[in-house]
Amino acid sequence: MDMHVTELDGPITCVRLDGRLDAAGADAIGLRFTATLAGSGRPALVDLSGCSFVASMGIRLLISTGRALQQKGGKLVLFGAQPLVQAVFEDAALDQLLPLLATQADALDALSA
């Protein structure tokens, strides 16, 4: 799992995930991911377009980071999930805990709402 961080206007942090968000992937990025997003308390986007697979540990990482960010007054929005990843999120009802949108533009709109 690779993690690429960019800063967008606003300021908004955007993290792109590439690879498999399984136990090994979540372990590889977990600390940096949580520190980058929850540590700032700023609104954040997670680009899942490069994420080919997600397992329970990956879902746990997203939920725990989203909750930690929310406690600091920030908001986490996911976007760009491939069909397989989207189906896993829907089956796990993750889309009811964290917004999951199709495009970065939609995600930015959700952050400003």
C-alpha positions as a Markdown table, in Angstrom:
| # | Residue | x | y | z |
|---|---|---|---|---|
| 1 | Met | 0.0 | 0.0 | 0.0 |
| 2 | Asp | 1.3 | 3.4 | -1.0 |
| 3 | Met | 0.1 | 6.7 | 0.4 |
| 4 | His | 0.5 | 10.1 | -1.4 |
| 5 | Val | -0.4 | 13.3 | 0.4 |
| 6 | Thr | -1.2 | 16.6 | -1.2 |
| 7 | Glu | -2.5 | 19.8 | 0.1 |
| 8 | Leu | -5.5 | 21.4 | -1.7 |
| 9 | Asp | -6.9 | 24.9 | -1.4 |
| 10 | Gly | -9.0 | 25.5 | 1.6 |
| 11 | Pro | -6.7 | 24.1 | 3.2 |
| 12 | Ile | -7.8 | 20.5 | 2.7 |
| 13 | Thr | -5.5 | 17.5 | 2.9 |
| 14 | Cys | -5.9 | 14.9 | 0.2 |
| 15 | Val | -4.5 | 11.4 | 0.6 |
| 16 | Arg | -4.4 | 9.0 | -2.4 |
| 17 | Leu | -4.2 | 5.3 | -1.6 |
| 18 | Asp | -2.6 | 2.9 | -4.1 |
| 19 | Gly | -2.6 | -0.9 | -3.6 |
| 20 | Arg | -4.4 | -3.3 | -1.3 |
| 21 | Leu | -5.9 | -2.0 | 1.9 |
| 22 | Asp | -5.7 | -5.3 | 3.7 |
| 23 | Ala | -4.1 | -6.1 | 7.0 |
| 24 | Ala | -0.6 | -5.7 | 5.6 |
| 25 | Gly | -1.5 | -2.5 | 3.8 |
| 26 | Ala | -3.3 | -1.0 | 6.8 |
| 27 | Asp | -0.3 | -1.8 | 8.9 |
| 28 | Ala | 2.1 | -0.3 | 6.4 |
| 29 | Ile | 0.4 | 3.1 | 6.4 |
| 30 | Gly | -1.7 | 3.2 | 9.5 |
| 31 | Leu | 0.3 | 5.4 | 11.8 |
| 32 | Arg | 1.3 | 7.9 | 9.1 |
| 33 | Phe | -2.3 | 7.9 | 7.7 |
| 34 | Thr | -3.9 | 8.7 | 11.1 |
| 35 | Ala | -1.2 | 11.2 | 12.1 |
| 36 | Thr | -1.5 | 13.0 | 8.7 |
| 37 | Leu | -5.3 | 13.3 | 8.8 |
| 38 | Ala | -6.4 | 13.3 | 12.4 |
| 39 | Gly | -3.4 | 15.2 | 13.6 |
| 40 | Ser | -4.2 | 18.3 | 11.7 |
| 41 | Gly | -7.9 | 18.5 | 12.4 |
| 42 | Arg | -8.4 | 19.9 | 8.9 |
| 43 | Pro | -10.9 | 18.7 | 6.4 |
| 44 | Ala | -9.6 | 15.7 | 4.4 |
| 45 | Leu | -10.3 | 13.7 | 1.3 |
| 46 | Val | -9.2 | 10.1 | 0.7 |
| 47 | Asp | -8.8 | 9.1 | -3.0 |
| 48 | Leu | -9.5 | 5.4 | -3.3 |
| 49 | Ser | -9.2 | 5.2 | -7.1 |
| 50 | Gly | -5.9 | 3.4 | -6.8 |
| 51 | Cys | -7.1 | 1.0 | -4.1 |
| 52 | Ser | -7.8 | -2.4 | -5.6 |
| 53 | Phe | -8.9 | -4.2 | -2.5 |
| 54 | Val | -10.1 | -3.5 | 1.0 |
| 55 | Ala | -10.4 | -5.8 | 4.0 |
| 56 | Ser | -11.7 | -5.4 | 7.5 |
| 57 | Met | -8.4 | -3.8 | 8.9 |
| 58 | Gly | -8.6 | -1.2 | 6.1 |
| 59 | Ile | -12.2 | -0.4 | 7.0 |
| 60 | Arg | -11.2 | -0.1 | 10.7 |
| 61 | Leu | -8.4 | 2.3 | 9.8 |
| 62 | Leu | -10.7 | 4.5 | 7.8 |
| 63 | Ile | -13.4 | 4.5 | 10.5 |
| 64 | Ser | -11.0 | 5.2 | 13.4 |
| 65 | Thr | -9.2 | 8.0 | 11.5 |
| 66 | Gly | -12.6 | 9.5 | 10.5 |
| 67 | Arg | -13.7 | 9.5 | 14.2 |
| 68 | Ala | -10.4 | 10.9 | 15.4 |
| 69 | Leu | -10.6 | 13.7 | 12.8 |
| 70 | Gln | -14.2 | 14.4 | 13.7 |
| 71 | Gln | -13.3 | 14.8 | 17.4 |
| 72 | Lys | -10.9 | 17.6 | 16.3 |
| 73 | Gly | -13.6 | 19.3 | 14.3 |
| 74 | Gly | -12.6 | 18.0 | 10.9 |
| 75 | Lys | -14.4 | 15.9 | 8.4 |
| 76 | Leu | -13.2 | 12.9 | 6.3 |
| 77 | Val | -14.8 | 12.2 | 2.9 |
| 78 | Leu | -13.9 | 9.2 | 0.6 |
| 79 | Phe | -14.1 | 9.2 | -3.2 |
| 80 | Gly | -13.2 | 7.3 | -6.3 |
| 81 | Ala | -13.7 | 3.8 | -5.1 |
| 82 | Gln | -13.5 | 1.1 | -7.7 |
| 83 | Pro | -16.6 | -1.1 | -8.1 |
| 84 | Leu | -15.2 | -4.0 | -5.9 |
| 85 | Val | -14.1 | -1.6 | -3.2 |
| 86 | Gln | -17.4 | 0.3 | -3.4 |
| 87 | Ala | -19.3 | -3.0 | -3.0 |
| 88 | Val | -17.3 | -3.9 | 0.1 |
| 89 | Phe | -18.0 | -0.5 | 1.7 |
| 90 | Glu | -21.7 | -0.8 | 0.9 |
| 91 | Asp | -21.9 | -4.3 | 2.3 |
| 92 | Ala | -20.1 | -3.2 | 5.5 |
| 93 | Ala | -22.3 | 0.0 | 5.6 |
| 94 | Leu | -19.2 | 2.1 | 5.8 |
| 95 | Asp | -20.9 | 4.6 | 3.4 |
| 96 | Gln | -23.3 | 5.3 | 6.3 |
| 97 | Leu | -20.4 | 6.3 | 8.6 |
| 98 | Leu | -18.2 | 8.2 | 6.1 |
| 99 | Pro | -19.3 | 9.9 | 3.0 |
| 100 | Leu | -18.3 | 7.9 | -0.1 |
| 101 | Leu | -18.6 | 9.8 | -3.4 |
| 102 | Ala | -17.8 | 9.2 | -7.0 |
| 103 | Thr | -15.5 | 12.1 | -7.8 |
| 104 | Gln | -13.1 | 14.6 | -6.1 |
| 105 | Ala | -15.4 | 17.4 | -7.1 |
| 106 | Asp | -18.3 | 15.7 | -5.3 |
| 107 | Ala | -16.1 | 15.1 | -2.3 |
| 108 | Leu | -15.0 | 18.7 | -2.2 |
| 109 | Asp | -18.7 | 19.8 | -2.3 |
| 110 | Ala | -19.5 | 17.4 | 0.6 |
| 111 | Leu | -16.7 | 19.0 | 2.7 |
| 112 | Ser | -18.1 | 22.5 | 2.2 |
| 113 | Ala | -21.7 | 21.4 | 3.0 |
